[in-house]
Amino acid sequence: MTDTAALADIASEDDWGPFGRPLFDDPSARALSRVGVVDVGSNSVRMVVFDGAARSPAYFYNEKIMCGLGKGLHETGKLNPEGRRRALSALKRFALLAEGMGSSPLTVVATAATREAADGPDFQAEVLRETGLKLWVIDGDEEARLSAQGVLLGWPDAQGIVCDIGGNSMELARIGEGKVGKRVSTPLGPFRLQQVEGGEKKRQKLIERVITSAQTSIKSTGERIYLVGGSWRVIARLDMERRNYPLTVLHEYRMTPQSLMDTLDWIATSDLALLRARTGTSTERMELVPLACEVLRELIRILKPSEIDVSAYGIREGLLYEQMPDRLRRRDPLIEAARMAELTSARVPGFGKKLYEFLLPLFKSADEERHRLIKAACLLHDTTWRAHPDYRAEVCFDNATRANLGGLDHPGRVFLGLSLLHRYKNSRAGSRLEPLFRLLNDDQIRDAEVLGKAMRFGAMFSAADPSEAGSLSWNPRKRTLELALTPRGRDLFGEVAEARFASLANSLKAIPSIVSART
């Protein structure tokens, strides 16, 4: 069956139950199948082309140039001449690339440097004349809104304060219930702080005064903070280095205020050149990190956050979110991405839903978040079938833990990866992936193994619909696992299926039982 035919078949089903009806073929979603956006920031110019109409789109292309457009702006009142030349050169390239990729016209936004520079309008006109690209110069309030929308793209249930640091400004915005609320723009970008006269004490007093004023405006104390921006990401990467954290995915990386304060102290006493080498950070970016650390220290002290999370999604993703219809915004990015992967990569698109329904009796007590992961695992269970059998289990794990997925925290990534590993492999002992397992507790590891072995059995039991061949019944109190076979199921229940059912029962520490289904 072709992908198009499979899509039509899936979309035509009347009852999607807990999965919801797919929106891949909705005209408003397909209009977003390839969207190109450019962020002309104070420090960097970046183009991202998003591909796919799913709620969690793939990054088709991503390129960044560290131009330093806003360097020295506070002192001269104008854009940095070399930064301006490099930015224009980058935009010329991006316009041509977008044309070749079929992602024209690009949506281009310019932030603090361009809006504040005396020659900003001249630069805007030059870009239009030389490239045909129209720069949308946004104010601080709009910058905060778009950045917060980017967080919502990957984190639909996010609630707290988004803090986006750029080269010349830092924006804060309140988010909750899928909406962006009060927001404020501050002059606390590292380039701006470089120009503060009076030394470190004067600079620290300025930072304290501005953040205190912002805190009064957004009225935040003891909430979660979502960090957006390159300087924050470098600090988070350094926190991972200091803690020897096993999963180097920045999105949804979570830190406690105390741990982050310890990292800020560590950075302050370390050689920046050595830190840059350890993290692969550019010289231009690392030069700004000490000033960003000063700002972050005051943010933690004044806002007293409950925890600090990193969002790899920001203003560029916010621009995509801006173009999404409400129906698509409301979808779960994890489930939509998993379903798109099933459609394009699985041998039998649509089987994941049937597998999920077959396995449900094993997970009656699971909470809503666990059911999300079970759904995603069932959709992804067959998407790496082309990998070499000797490495298929590890490929599954890597894809789940390192994929650019939204709506998935780090323990969730490892749980999903471990369940998919056990979909192809009975034992996880001796795996190079073992350090990652420490992100889960013993109960989570056991549940991931049960899910994986249940998928391993269900996928082998029937290639069409395991529910037509039999049904599962699990009694945790009596420790009995029953499989009721239909007449068709008795013929399908061969030696391999029997061995995998026994393995599932063993993972549950259950007594297996085979009975005939009631007619």
C-alpha positions in Angstrom: 0.0 0.0 0.0 1.4 3.4 -0.9 1.8 6.1 1.8 -1.0 8.1 0.2 -3.4 5.2 0.2 -2.4 4.3 3.8 -3.0 7.9 4.9 -6.5 7.9 3.3 -7.3 4.6 4.9 -6.2 5.7 8.3 -7.9 9.1 8.1 -11.2 7.5 7.0 -11.6 5.4 10.1 -14.6 6.5 12.2 -13.4 5.6 15.7 -10.0 6.6 16.7 -10.8 6.4 20.4 -8.0 7.7 22.6 -5.9 8.5 19.6 -8.2 11.2 18.0 -8.7 11.6 14.3 -5.4 12.3 12.4 -5.1 15.8 10.9 -2.3 15.0 8.4 -4.7 15.3 5.4 -6.5 18.4 6.7 -5.9 21.2 4.2 -5.0 23.7 7.0 -2.3 21.2 8.2 -1.0 20.3 4.8 -0.5 24.0 4.1 2.3 23.8 6.7 4.0 20.9 5.1 7.2 22.9 4.6 7.6 26.2 6.4 10.8 28.3 6.4 11.5 30.9 9.1 14.5 33.2 9.8 15.3 34.9 13.1 17.6 37.9 12.7 18.8 38.3 16.2 21.3 40.5 18.0 23.9 37.7 18.1 22.9 35.2 15.4 20.9 34.8 12.2 19.3 31.4 11.8 17.1 29.8 9.2 15.0 26.8 10.1 12.8 24.9 7.6 10.2 22.8 9.2 8.9 19.7 7.3 5.8 17.8 7.8 2.2 18.7 8.7 2.3 16.9 12.1 1.9 18.8 15.4 5.5 18.1 16.1 7.3 18.9 12.7 10.7 17.7 11.7 13.6 20.0 11.2 14.2 19.7 7.5 17.1 22.3 7.5 18.8 24.4 10.2 21.6 26.8 9.7 23.0 29.5 12.0 25.6 32.3 11.5 27.0 34.1 14.6 26.9 37.6 13.1 27.0 39.8 16.2 24.7 42.3 14.6 24.0 44.0 17.9 27.5 44.1 19.2 28.4 47.6 20.3 24.9 48.9 19.7 24.5 50.6 23.1 27.7 52.5 22.5 27.3 53.5 18.8 23.5 53.4 18.4 24.0 51.5 15.1 24.3 47.9 13.9 27.7 46.4 14.0 29.2 47.0 10.5 30.8 43.6 10.1 27.8 42.0 11.7 25.5 43.8 9.2 27.6 42.6 6.3 27.6 39.0 7.5 23.9 39.1 8.2 23.1 40.4 4.7 25.3 37.7 3.2 23.5 35.0 5.3 20.1 36.3 4.2 21.0 36.2 0.5 22.1 32.6 1.0 18.9 31.7 2.9 16.6 33.2 0.3 18.2 31.1 -2.4 18.2 28.0 -0.2 14.5 28.4 0.5 13.7 28.8 -3.1 15.6 25.5 -3.9 13.8 23.7 -1.0 10.4 24.8 -1.9 9.9 26.7 1.3 9.5 30.2 -0.1 8.4 32.7 0.9 10.4 32.8 4.1 9.0 34.4 7.2 11.7 36.7 8.6 11.7 38.4 11.9 14.2 40.9 13.3 14.5 41.5 17.0 16.2 43.9 19.5 19.2 45.0 17.5 17.4 45.9 14.3 14.5 47.6 16.1 16.7 49.7 18.3 19.5 50.7 15.9 19.3 54.1 14.2 20.2 52.4 10.9 17.7 49.5 11.5 15.2 50.9 8.9 18.1 51.3 6.4 19.1 47.7 7.0 15.5 46.6 6.6 15.3 48.3 3.2 18.7 46.9 2.1 17.6 43.4 2.8 14.4 43.8 0.8 16.3 45.3 -2.1 19.1 42.8 -2.1 17.2 39.6 -1.3 13.5 40.2 -1.7 13.0 39.2 1.9 10.7 41.5 4.0 12.0 41.8 7.6 9.2 41.8 10.2 10.8 44.0 12.9 9.0 43.1 16.1 8.9 44.9 19.4 9.9 43.4 22.8 6.3 42.4 23.7 5.8 40.5 20.4 9.2 38.9 20.8 8.2 37.6 24.2 4.9 36.3 22.8 6.4 34.5 19.9 9.1 32.9 22.1 6.5 31.7 24.6 4.4 30.3 21.7 7.5 28.3 20.7 7.6 26.8 24.2 3.9 25.9 23.8 4.6 24.2 20.5 6.7 21.5 22.2 5.2 21.8 25.7 1.4 22.2 25.4 0.8 21.9 29.1 3.6 24.3 30.1 2.9 26.6 33.0 5.2 29.2 34.5 7.5 31.9 33.1 9.4 31.8 29.8 12.7 33.6 29.9 14.3 34.2 26.5 17.7 35.8 26.4 19.1 37.3 23.2 22.1 39.5 22.5 20.6 42.8 23.4 17.4 42.0 25.4 15.8 39.4 27.7 12.1 38.8 27.5 9.8 37.2 30.1 6.3 35.9 29.5 3.7 34.0 31.5 2.3 30.9 30.0 -0.5 28.5 31.2 -3.5 26.7 29.8 -2.1 26.8 26.3 -2.0 30.6 26.3 0.5 33.4 26.6 -0.2 36.0 29.3 1.6 39.0 30.8 5.0 39.7 29.3 7.8 42.2 29.6 11.0 43.0 27.7 14.2 44.0 29.5 17.6 45.4 28.3 19.5 42.5 29.9 21.1 40.9 26.8 24.9 40.3 27.2 25.8 42.7 24.4 24.0 45.5 26.3 25.6 44.5 29.6 29.0 44.7 28.0 28.5 48.4 27.6 27.5 49.2 31.2 29.9 51.7 32.7 31.0 51.5 36.3 32.3 47.9 36.5 30.8 44.7 37.9 29.1 46.3 40.9 27.2 48.8 38.8 26.3 46.1 36.3 25.0 43.8 39.1 22.9 46.6 40.6 21.4 47.2 37.1 20.6 43.5 36.7 19.0 43.4 40.2 16.9 46.5 39.6 15.6 45.4 36.2 14.7 41.9 37.3 13.0 43.1 40.4 10.9 45.5 38.2 10.1 42.6 35.8 9.1 40.3 38.7 6.7 43.0 40.0 5.2 43.2 36.5 4.7 39.5 35.9 4.1 38.7 39.6 6.1 35.4 39.6 7.4 33.7 42.7 8.1 30.0 43.1 7.0 28.9 39.6 8.8 26.9 36.9 11.1 28.8 34.6 11.5 27.8 30.9 14.9 29.0 29.6 15.1 29.9 25.9 18.1 31.2 24.1 21.6 30.2 23.1 23.4 31.5 26.2 21.1 29.6 28.5 21.6 26.4 26.4 25.4 26.7 26.8 24.9 27.0 30.6 22.6 24.0 30.6 25.2 22.0 28.6 27.8 22.9 31.2 25.5 21.8 34.0 25.2 18.5 32.2 29.0 18.3 32.0 29.5 19.1 35.7 26.9 16.5 36.8 28.0 13.9 34.3 24.4 13.7 33.1 24.0 10.7 30.7 21.4 12.1 28.2 22.8 15.1 26.3 19.4 16.3 24.9 18.8 19.9 26.0 15.1 20.1 25.3 13.2 19.5 28.6 16.4 19.2 30.5 15.4 19.9 34.1 17.6 21.6 36.8 17.0 22.5 40.4 17.8 26.0 41.5 20.5 24.8 43.8 22.2 22.6 41.2 22.1 25.5 38.7 23.6 27.9 41.3 26.4 25.3 41.9 27.0 25.3 38.1 27.2 29.1 38.0 29.8 29.0 40.7 31.7 26.3 38.8 31.7 28.4 35.6 32.9 31.5 37.4 36.0 29.7 38.6 36.7 27.7 35.4 38.8 28.5 32.3 36.4 29.5 29.6 38.6 28.1 26.8 38.5 24.7 28.5 34.7 24.9 28.9 34.3 25.9 25.3 36.4 22.9 24.2 34.4 20.5 26.4 31.0 21.6 24.9 31.9 22.5 21.4 30.6 26.1 21.9 31.7 28.8 19.5 34.1 31.5 20.8 31.5 34.2 20.1 28.9 32.5 22.2 31.2 31.5 25.1 32.3 35.2 25.5 28.8 36.0 26.5 28.3 33.2 29.0 29.7 35.0 32.1 27.3 37.9 31.7 24.4 35.5 31.1 25.4 33.7 34.3 25.1 37.0 36.2 21.6 37.5 34.9 20.6 33.9 35.6 21.9 34.1 39.2 19.7 37.1 39.9 16.7 35.5 38.2 17.0 32.5 40.5 17.5 34.7 43.6 14.6 37.0 42.8 12.0 34.8 41.2 12.8 31.8 43.4 11.7 29.2 40.8 10.6 25.8 41.8 12.6 24.3 39.0 14.3 25.4 35.8 13.7 23.7 32.4 15.4 24.2 29.1 13.3 24.7 25.9 15.1 24.1 22.6 12.0 25.7 21.0 11.7 29.5 20.9 10.9 32.3 18.5 11.3 30.3 15.3 9.0 27.6 16.6 6.7 30.3 17.8 6.4 31.6 14.2 5.3 28.1 13.1 2.8 27.9 16.0 1.5 31.2 14.9 0.5 29.7 11.5 -1.1 26.6 13.0 -4.9 26.3 13.1 -6.3 25.9 16.6 -7.3 22.2 15.9 -3.7 21.4 15.2 -2.4 23.4 18.2 -4.6 21.3 20.5 -3.0 18.0 19.4 -0.4 16.2 21.5 2.9 16.7 19.8 4.3 13.4 20.9 1.4 11.3 19.6 1.2 13.2 16.4 4.9 12.8 15.7 4.7 9.1 16.6 1.7 8.6 14.3 3.5 10.4 11.4 6.5 8.1 11.9 4.2 5.1 11.8 2.6 6.3 8.6 5.9 6.9 6.8 8.1 4.1 8.3 6.0 1.2 9.7 5.3 -1.9 7.6 1.6 -1.8 8.5 0.4 1.8 9.2 -2.6 1.7 11.6 -1.4 -1.5 13.4 -0.2 0.6 16.4 -3.7 1.5 17.4 -4.8 -2.1 17.3 -1.7 -3.2 19.3 -2.5 -0.5 21.9 -6.1 -1.8 22.3 -4.9 -5.4 22.6 -2.4 -4.4 25.4 -4.7 -2.1 27.4 -5.8 -4.8 30.0 -2.2 -5.0 31.2 -2.2 -1.3 32.1 -5.5 -0.6 33.8 -3.9 1.3 36.7 -1.6 3.4 34.5 -2.1 7.2 34.8 -2.7 9.5 31.9 1.0 10.3 31.3 1.9 6.6 31.2 -0.9 6.0 28.7 0.6 8.7 26.5 3.9 6.8 26.5 2.2 3.5 25.8 0.4 5.0 22.8 3.6 6.4 21.5 5.4 3.1 21.9 2.7 1.2 20.1 2.8 3.6 17.2 6.6 3.5 17.0 7.1 -0.3 17.7 7.7 -1.2 14.0 9.3 2.0 12.6 12.9 0.7 12.7 12.3 -2.6 11.0 14.8 -1.8 8.2 17.7 -1.6 10.7 20.1 -4.6 10.9 18.6 -7.2 13.3 21.8 -7.1 15.5 21.3 -3.4 16.2 17.6 -2.9 15.8 17.0 -2.8 19.6 19.6 -0.1 20.1 18.4 1.9 17.1 15.0 1.9 18.6 16.3 3.2 21.9 18.5 5.9 20.3 15.6 7.1 18.1 13.3 7.5 21.1 15.9 9.1 23.4 17.6 11.4 20.9 14.8 12.3 18.5 13.7 15.9 18.2 10.3 15.2 19.9 8.2 17.6 21.9 6.0 16.8 24.9 8.5 14.3 26.2 10.7 14.8 29.3 13.9 13.0 29.9 12.6 10.1 32.0 9.8 9.8 29.4 12.4 9.5 26.7 14.2 6.8 28.5 11.0 4.9 29.4 9.9 5.0 25.7 13.3 4.0 24.5 13.6 1.1 27.0 10.2 -0.2 26.1 11.1 -0.2 22.4 14.4 -1.9 23.2 12.5 -4.7 24.9 10.1 -4.9 21.9 13.1 -6.4 20.0 15.3 -7.8 22.8 14.6 -9.8 26.0 17.6 -8.6 28.0 19.0 -5.2 28.5 22.1 -6.4 30.5 25.5 -5.3 29.2 24.1 -2.6 27.0 26.1 0.5 26.3 22.9 2.3 27.1 22.9 1.3 30.8 24.0 4.7 32.2 20.7 6.2 30.8 18.6 3.7 32.8 19.5 5.6 36.0 17.0 8.3 35.0 14.2 5.8 35.8 13.3 4.2 39.1 13.0 0.4 39.5 9.2 0.5 39.0 9.5 2.5 35.8 12.2 0.1 34.4 10.0 -2.9 35.2 7.0 -1.2 33.5 9.0 -0.4 30.4 10.1 -4.0 30.2 6.6 -5.3 30.5 5.4 -2.9 27.8 8.2 -3.9 25.5 7.6 -7.6 25.9 3.9 -7.1 25.5 4.5 -5.3 22.2 7.0 -8.1 21.2 4.3 -10.7 21.8 1.4 -8.8 20.2 3.3 -7.9 17.1 4.3 -11.5 16.6 0.9 -13.0 17.5 -1.0 -11.4 14.6 0.2 -9.3 11.7 -3.3 -7.9 11.2 -5.1 -7.4 14.5 -4.2 -9.3 17.6 -7.6 -8.6 19.2 -9.2 -10.9 16.5 -6.9 -13.7 17.6 -7.3 -13.4 21.3 -7.6 -11.2 24.4 -5.4 -10.6 27.5 -6.5 -10.5 31.1 -4.2 -9.6 33.9 -5.0 -10.1 37.6 -2.2 -8.5 39.7 -3.6 -9.8 43.0 -3.6 -13.4 41.9 -0.5 -12.9 39.6 -2.3 -14.6 36.7 -1.9 -13.6 33.0 -4.6 -15.2 30.8 -4.7 -15.3 27.0 -8.1 -16.2 25.6 -7.7 -17.6 22.1 -10.2 -17.4 19.3 -10.3 -20.3 16.8 -8.2 -18.2 14.5 -5.9 -17.4 17.4 -5.3 -21.1 18.2 -3.8 -21.5 14.7 -1.7 -18.3 15.1 -0.4 -19.2 18.5 2.7 -21.0 17.3 6.0 -21.8 19.1 7.5 -18.3 18.7 4.3 -16.6 19.9 4.1 -19.0 22.8 7.7 -18.3 23.9 7.0 -14.5 23.8 3.9 -14.9 25.8 5.9 -16.8 28.4 8.5 -14.0 28.4 5.7 -11.4 29.0 4.3 -13.5 31.9 7.8 -13.8 33.4 8.3 -10.0 33.3 5.1 -9.7 35.2 6.1 -12.5 37.6 2.8 -14.1 36.6 1.4 -17.6 36.0 0.5 -17.8 32.3 -2.8 -19.4 31.3 -4.2 -20.3 27.9 -8.0 -20.7 27.5 -10.5 -20.7 24.7 -12.3 -17.4 24.1 -16.0 -17.4 24.9 -18.2 -17.3 21.8 
